[in-house]
Amino acid sequence: MSELLTVSGLSVSARLSHGDLRLLDEVDLAIGRGETVGVVGESGSGKTTLARAVVGLLDRNVRVDGGSISLAGDRIVAPGTDRTGRIRGTAVGMVFQDASRSLNPLMKVRAHLAEVLRRHVRGVGGDEIERRSVEVLEQMRITDARRVLESYPHQLSGGLRQRVAIGLAVVTRPSLVIADECTTALDVTTQTKVVELFRTLVGELGIGLLFVTHDLMLASDLCDRIAVMKSGRVVEQGPAMQVLDRPEHDYTRRLLAAIPTWT
């Protein structure tokens, strides 16, 4: 498996009025093509900061002060270096927790997809935009793609909105997709459908998927490997079933122990 994303010794700090706060501390992570890697941890563990660092969406008072991020061997992030602008939306797609962050309530789905394609695909014309818009919605397992194209976000269910948001992330045919807590606001049944959709997309398109979640069981169901984060550090990582069945770090064991059980 060829390596797609490489995070090496990444350290990130936030500049606050009372001094600097370390958000990530020498994080190492790698994702191969056609591989799904889950980043798991409680709120404040650093997992979203890691995801946002890859696509250059850190807050203005947050900086990379150590390590690097490379995509397909090309260094895109390092202290004083940010080349994410040329890969964001093209080589890397992003799916946020709340689909409303990706969808303008005043625009139909058709306009959303057209805007993304015109911005990131050079020389794309109207016929190609139409073809790829229908194609990507069908890839999202949306059976009435043309109706959805003519819909506004509020006319769609939460599950459909999230599928459209995923479609926006993959319509430019990126090599890497980052999904940041994108199933959190969904009911269990819809969560299951979205996870199955990601599994299919990784298999069909050969993309790498960075799946950020607080749900260790959900990650173990979808991901090939899991990295567990605590206080800005990766405290454990390995094959998903190994982390689930034979956790080595006490924090991982506590996360597993906190999962509700039914008898």
C-alpha positions as CSV (number, residue, x, y, z in Angstrom):
1,M,0.0,0.0,0.0
2,S,1.5,3.3,-1.1
3,E,1.6,6.0,1.6
4,L,-0.6,9.0,0.9
5,L,-0.6,11.2,4.0
6,T,2.3,11.4,6.4
7,V,2.2,13.4,9.6
8,S,5.6,13.5,11.2
9,G,6.3,15.0,14.7
10,L,3.5,17.6,14.3
11,S,3.3,20.1,17.0
12,V,0.7,22.9,17.1
13,S,0.2,25.7,19.6
14,A,-2.4,28.4,20.2
15,R,-1.3,31.9,21.1
16,L,-3.3,33.1,24.1
17,S,-3.2,36.3,26.2
18,H,-1.6,34.4,29.1
19,G,0.9,32.5,26.9
20,D,1.0,29.6,24.4
21,L,-1.1,26.5,24.8
22,R,0.2,23.3,23.1
23,L,-2.6,21.7,21.1
24,L,-0.7,18.9,19.4
25,D,2.6,17.4,20.7
26,E,4.8,15.5,18.2
27,V,1.9,13.7,16.5
28,D,2.8,10.9,14.0
29,L,0.3,9.4,11.6
30,A,0.2,7.9,8.2
31,I,-2.6,6.9,5.8
32,G,-2.2,4.8,2.7
33,R,-4.2,4.9,-0.5
34,G,-7.4,2.9,-0.1
35,E,-7.0,2.9,3.7
36,T,-9.2,4.3,6.4
37,V,-7.6,5.6,9.6
38,G,-9.7,6.6,12.6
39,V,-8.6,9.3,15.0
40,V,-10.4,8.8,18.3
41,G,-10.5,10.8,21.5
42,E,-12.6,12.9,23.8
43,S,-13.4,16.5,23.2
44,G,-10.2,18.6,23.5
45,S,-7.9,15.7,22.7
46,G,-6.6,17.4,19.6
47,K,-8.2,15.3,16.9
48,T,-10.0,18.1,15.1
49,T,-6.9,20.3,15.3
50,L,-5.0,17.6,13.5
51,A,-7.7,17.3,10.8
52,R,-7.8,21.1,10.3
53,A,-4.0,21.3,10.2
54,V,-4.0,18.9,7.2
55,V,-6.2,21.3,5.2
56,G,-4.9,24.6,6.5
57,L,-8.0,25.6,8.4
58,L,-6.4,26.4,11.8
59,D,-7.6,29.5,13.6
60,R,-5.5,32.7,13.1
61,N,-4.0,32.4,16.6
62,V,-2.9,28.8,16.0
63,R,0.4,27.9,14.4
64,V,2.5,24.9,13.5
65,D,5.7,25.0,15.5
66,G,7.2,21.6,14.8
67,G,7.1,18.7,12.5
68,S,5.5,18.4,9.1
69,I,2.7,17.1,6.9
70,S,3.2,15.6,3.5
71,L,0.7,14.5,0.9
72,A,2.0,11.9,-1.7
73,G,5.5,12.9,-0.8
74,D,5.0,16.6,-1.2
75,R,5.5,18.6,2.0
76,I,2.5,20.9,2.5
77,V,2.8,22.0,6.1
78,A,5.8,22.8,8.3
79,P,6.7,25.7,10.6
80,G,6.4,28.8,8.5
81,T,5.2,26.8,5.5
82,D,1.6,26.3,4.4
83,R,0.9,25.0,0.9
84,T,-2.5,23.6,1.7
85,G,-4.3,26.2,-0.4
86,R,-3.5,24.3,-3.6
87,I,-4.6,20.9,-2.4
88,R,-7.7,21.9,-0.3
89,G,-10.8,21.0,-2.3
90,T,-8.8,19.3,-5.1
91,A,-6.5,16.6,-3.7
92,V,-8.1,16.8,-0.2
93,G,-11.9,16.9,0.5
94,M,-13.4,17.8,3.9
95,V,-16.6,16.7,5.5
96,F,-17.7,18.6,8.6
97,Q,-19.7,17.6,11.6
98,D,-22.7,19.7,10.6
99,A,-23.7,19.6,6.9
100,S,-25.0,23.1,7.2
101,R,-21.4,24.3,7.3
102,S,-21.0,23.0,3.8
103,L,-24.4,24.0,2.4
104,N,-25.7,27.5,1.8
105,P,-29.5,27.5,2.6
106,L,-30.1,29.9,-0.3
107,M,-28.5,27.7,-2.9
108,K,-29.9,24.5,-4.5
109,V,-27.7,21.4,-4.4
110,R,-27.0,21.8,-8.2
111,A,-25.5,25.3,-7.5
112,H,-23.3,23.9,-4.7
113,L,-21.8,21.2,-6.9
114,A,-21.3,23.5,-9.8
115,E,-19.5,26.1,-7.6
116,V,-17.1,23.5,-6.3
117,L,-16.4,22.1,-9.7
118,R,-15.8,25.5,-11.3
119,R,-13.5,26.5,-8.5
120,H,-11.4,23.4,-8.4
121,V,-11.5,21.8,-11.9
122,R,-9.9,23.7,-14.6
123,G,-11.8,24.2,-17.8
124,V,-14.9,22.3,-16.7
125,G,-18.0,23.1,-18.8
126,G,-21.7,22.9,-18.2
127,D,-22.3,19.4,-19.7
128,E,-19.4,18.0,-17.6
129,I,-20.7,19.7,-14.5
130,E,-24.2,18.2,-15.1
131,R,-22.7,14.7,-15.7
132,R,-20.4,14.8,-12.7
133,S,-23.1,16.2,-10.4
134,V,-25.6,13.4,-11.2
135,E,-22.7,10.9,-11.0
136,V,-21.6,11.9,-7.6
137,L,-25.1,11.9,-6.1
138,E,-25.6,8.4,-7.5
139,Q,-22.3,7.4,-5.9
140,M,-23.8,8.7,-2.6
141,R,-26.5,6.1,-3.1
142,I,-29.1,8.8,-3.8
143,T,-31.7,7.2,-6.1
144,D,-33.5,10.4,-7.1
145,A,-30.4,12.4,-7.9
146,R,-32.1,14.9,-10.3
147,R,-34.8,15.8,-7.7
148,V,-32.1,16.3,-5.1
149,L,-30.1,18.5,-7.5
150,E,-33.2,20.9,-7.7
151,S,-33.6,20.9,-3.9
152,Y,-32.6,23.4,-1.2
153,P,-30.9,22.0,1.9
154,H,-33.9,22.5,4.1
155,Q,-35.9,20.3,1.8
156,L,-33.7,17.3,2.5
157,S,-33.5,15.1,5.5
158,G,-30.4,15.2,7.8
159,G,-29.1,12.0,6.3
160,L,-29.5,13.3,2.7
161,R,-27.9,16.6,3.6
162,Q,-24.9,14.7,5.0
163,R,-24.7,12.6,1.8
164,V,-24.7,15.8,-0.3
165,A,-21.9,17.2,1.9
166,I,-19.9,14.0,1.3
167,G,-20.6,14.4,-2.4
168,L,-19.2,17.9,-2.3
169,A,-16.0,16.6,-0.8
170,V,-15.5,13.9,-3.4
171,V,-16.9,15.5,-6.6
172,T,-13.4,16.8,-7.5
173,R,-12.0,13.3,-7.2
174,P,-9.6,13.9,-4.3
175,S,-7.0,11.4,-3.2
176,L,-7.8,12.0,0.5
177,V,-11.0,12.8,2.4
178,I,-11.2,14.0,6.0
179,A,-14.4,13.4,7.8
180,D,-14.5,15.4,11.1
181,E,-17.2,14.0,13.4
182,C,-19.6,13.9,10.5
183,T,-21.9,11.2,12.0
184,T,-22.3,12.8,15.4
185,A,-25.6,14.6,14.7
186,L,-27.2,11.6,12.9
187,D,-29.4,8.9,14.4
188,V,-28.0,5.4,14.7
189,T,-29.7,4.1,11.5
190,T,-28.4,7.0,9.4
191,Q,-25.0,6.7,11.0
192,T,-24.8,3.1,9.9
193,K,-25.7,4.1,6.3
194,V,-23.1,6.8,6.2
195,V,-20.4,4.5,7.5
196,E,-21.3,1.9,4.9
197,L,-21.2,4.7,2.2
198,F,-17.6,5.6,3.3
199,R,-16.6,2.0,3.2
200,T,-17.9,1.7,-0.3
201,L,-16.3,4.9,-1.5
202,V,-12.9,3.9,-0.2
203,G,-13.2,0.6,-1.9
204,E,-14.5,2.0,-5.2
205,L,-12.4,5.1,-5.5
206,G,-9.3,4.0,-3.7
207,I,-9.2,7.2,-1.6
208,G,-7.5,7.5,1.8
209,L,-10.0,8.4,4.6
210,L,-9.1,10.2,7.8
211,F,-12.1,9.5,10.0
212,V,-12.3,11.7,13.2
213,T,-14.7,10.6,15.9
214,H,-15.2,10.3,19.6
215,D,-16.9,6.9,19.1
216,L,-14.3,4.1,19.4
217,M,-16.8,1.4,18.4
218,L,-17.8,3.3,15.3
219,A,-14.2,3.7,14.3
220,S,-13.5,0.1,14.9
221,D,-16.4,-0.9,12.5
222,L,-15.1,1.3,9.7
223,C,-11.4,1.8,10.0
224,D,-8.4,-0.3,9.1
225,R,-6.3,1.4,11.8
226,I,-7.0,3.6,14.8
227,A,-5.0,6.3,16.5
228,V,-6.2,7.2,20.0
229,M,-5.5,10.8,21.1
230,K,-5.3,12.4,24.6
231,S,-4.2,15.9,25.5
232,G,-2.7,16.5,22.0
233,R,-0.7,13.3,21.8
234,V,-1.3,10.0,20.1
235,V,-1.1,7.6,23.0
236,E,-1.8,4.4,21.0
237,Q,-2.3,3.3,17.4
238,G,-2.5,0.1,15.5
239,P,-4.9,-2.2,13.6
240,A,-8.5,-1.5,14.6
241,M,-9.3,-4.9,16.1
242,Q,-6.0,-5.0,18.0
243,V,-6.7,-1.6,19.6
244,L,-10.3,-2.8,20.4
245,D,-9.4,-6.3,21.7
246,R,-6.0,-5.7,23.2
247,P,-5.6,-2.1,24.2
248,E,-2.2,-1.2,25.5
249,H,-2.8,2.2,27.0
250,D,-4.8,2.8,30.1
251,Y,-6.7,5.7,28.5
252,T,-7.8,3.4,25.6
253,R,-9.0,0.9,28.2
254,R,-11.0,3.7,30.0
255,L,-12.6,4.7,26.7
256,L,-13.7,1.1,26.1
257,A,-14.9,0.8,29.6
258,A,-17.1,3.9,29.2
259,I,-19.0,2.3,26.2
260,P,-22.6,1.5,27.3
261,T,-23.5,-2.2,27.4
262,W,-26.9,-3.8,27.3
263,T,-27.6,-7.1,29.1
